[in-house]
Amino acid sequence: MWRKVFSVVFFCLVMFFSASLTHAAIHVSNYGAATSIATWPNSATGNTAPTTAISGGATTLNNPYLIAVDANWIYVPNFNNNSILVFPAGATGNVAPTRTISGGATTLNGPAGVAVDANWIYVANVNNNSILVFPIGATGNTAPTRTISGGATTLNGPVGIAVDANWIYAVSQTSNSILVFPIGATGNTAPTRAISGGATNLSLPWGIAVDPSAPPPPPGPTSVPTLNEWGMIIFMTLAGLGSLYYLGRKRAES
């Protein structure tokens, strides 16, 4: 019996760490002639072939720019046909996107960068100097829930975009600046902060990322454990039960 309990605990531990490693990956958008979305393991180095590559006519990829990922999806700004494509994180080959945001109502016009959080998709819309915000599950010819645009925003060729819990960070390429807006900003809103000027050495800035150094807020009463958290919960529970069984057996033998 003890061997069976130990085997179950060991199996859960292996599955937990396997799940952790599976989700560590490097995703790259290939803008050139071989248009594709390629993925490597997080530890890849040297002349290594990608683990997966999304490419082919069914993908509808057409000059993909700065992509974003979350635990389950790859979000691709499709610059030349004014759309956002959403593929499963493990997709490969000539596969159609699971969802496509496109059409006149979206107001997409040269989408260059995309960022996501738990609830929203943020798009840097370079050709009409705006930031569009869609629900995380948006699809089809859907109007953005919010649009940051207008003279007060000082957006001028926004390309890269990133978000954290409180702020939207936009690369304003043509004006060589980084603009920072509140996470809930909308309309003709001035940025709260702007990084610009000769001392910055900004010169046609393109991509941007933010360091998630700030601790996340404590989970609310309706938060759901992640895959890794469930793995740890199951492992600790089984390890505790196994220990109790072992101690009980030792006590009975003595």
N, C-alpha and C positions, 0 to 999 in steps of 0.2 A: 504493500500500500504506500509506504513512504517513497519508494522508487517512482511510483506513478505520480505522486504529488510533486516530487522534484522535477520529473520530466515535463509536467504541465507548466510549472514555474519557469523552467529553462526555455521552453518553447515560446512563452509569452514575452520573455526578455529578448529573445532573438527577433521576434516579430516587431517589437517596439523599436529596436535600433535599426532594423531594416527599413521600417516606415520613415524613420528620421532621415536616413541616408538617401532614400528614393527621391525625396522632395528637394534635395540640394542639387541645383542644376544651374548652368549658365545658358541663357537664351539670347540669341543674336538674330537681328533682322539683316538680311542680305539685300541691299538696295540695287546691286548691279545687274548684269545680264542674267545671272543665275539667281533670280529672285526667289527667296526662300526664308523660312524661319528655322534656324538650326539650333540644336541643343546638345551641350556637352555635360558630363558629370562635373560637379563643383571642383574636383581635384584634377581635371584634365590639364595636360601640358604637352608641349612639343607638337609633332606632326600627327595629330590625333583626329581621326574621322569623327564627325558628330554622331551621337547616339541616335538621334532622330532628326529628320529634316522634312518640313512641310513645304511642298512645292508641286507645281502642276496646274493645269487649267482649272480644275475643280475648286482650287483654293481661292480663286479670284484675287490673288495677291497682285498688286500693281504699284510698285515702288513703295514698299512698307518703310516707315520711318522709325521713330523711337518707341519701342514696345514696352509693355508692362506685364507683370504676372502676379497672380495670387496663388493660393494653395491649389486651385482647381483649373484655372483658365489662363490662356495667353491672349492679351488684348493688343490688336495690331491697328495702328492708324494707317490706312491705305490712301496714300497721298493723292495719287493720280485719279482715283475715281471717287474721292470724297466719301469715304466710308470707314467704319470701325468694324473689324472682323474679330470674332471671338472663337478661339479653338480650345478644345480640351488640353490640359497640360501635357498629356502623353501622346498627343496626336502626331502622326508621321505620314509621309507620302502624299499622294494626290487626293487630299480629303477636303470636302466642303466645310466651311466654317459652321459651327453650331448656331451662331447668331450673327446677323449683320445689321448694323445701324447705318441706314442710308436713306436718301430721299430729300426732297425739298424742305420738308418740315424740320429736318435736323439742323439746317443752316450750316452743315459742314462744308468748308471751302478751303481745301489744302490742309487737312489735319496732319500735323507733323509730330506731335508728342502726345502721350497718354499716360495718366497715372490713375491708380485706383486705391480706394480704401474699402472698408467693409460695406459701405452703402452706396458709393457713387463712382462714376467714371468721369474723370476730368480730361478735357481735350484742349490742347493748344491749337487754335484755328488760325494758321499763319496768314492766309490770304485776306481775311477780313478783320485781323487784329482783335481777336476775341478769345475768351476761354469759355467753353461749353461744359455744362455739368449734366450728366444723364444718370438715371437710376442704375444700379449695378446690374440689374437684369434686363435693361432696355434692349429692344430689338425692333427692326423694321424702320418705317418712316415716322420716327418719334421725335417730337419737339424736345429740346433740352429743358430741364426743370429750371435751370438758372443760366444766365449768360452775363459774363463780365465783359463789357465793351463800352466804347465811348471815349471822348477826348480826355476825360479826367483820369482814365486808367493808365495813360501813357504807353499802352501796349503798341509795339511797333515791330511786326514780324516775330510773334511769339513762336518758338520752336519747342524747346524742352520744357517739361513741367514735372513737378514733384509735389507731394503733399505729406504732411504729418498730422498729428491730432488737432492742430490749431491753425495751420497756415497752408496757403497755396503759394508755391514758388514758381515763377514763370521766367524763362529766359527771353528777354526782348532783344532779339538778335540785331536788328537794324540800328537800334539805339545803344547797343553795347551796355546793356544793363540787366540786372536781376531785380524783378519786382515781387514784392511779398504782400499778399492779400489775406484777410481773414478767411478761414475755411468756409464760412457761410456767405461770403461776399456775392453780390449780384448787382447788375445794372452798371451805370456809369460811375464807378467807385474808384477813388484815388487809392493807390497802394499805401499800405501802412508804412512800408519801408522800401527803399530803393538803393541797390548797390550800383554805383555808377561813378564815372569820373576817371581822370588820367591815372591816378594812383592805383586803380583796380587792375590795370593791364587787361581789361576785358576787350577782346577783339573778335567780333563775330561769334559770340558764345553760342553753343549748340545744345549740348546735353547738360542735365543737372540731376543731382541726387542729394538727398538729405540723410544725415547720420541719425539713426534712431537711438540716440544716446539717452534721451529722456525716458524714464520708466513709464510704462503704460499705466493708465488709470486702473484702479482696482476693478475686477469684474463685477458687473451688476447682478441683481438677483435672477435675471433671465439669461445670463451668459451660458454658453454651451462649451464644454471642454473640447479642445482640439484633439486631433488624432493622437499626437504625442502625449497629451495629458491623459487621454483615456488609456493609452498603453501603460503609462506609469501607474495609474490608479489600479488597473487590473493586476499588474505585476506586484505592487505592494500588497494588495489584498490577498493574492495567492501565496505570496511569501509569508505573510502573517499567519494564514491558515496552516501552511506547511509547518511553520515553527511551533504553533500550538499543538498540532498533531504529534510532532516529534517529542516535545516536552511531555505530553500526556503519556505517550508510549513508554518513555524512559521512567516516568514516575510509576507506571503500572508494573514495570519489570523489577523495580527496586522495592 
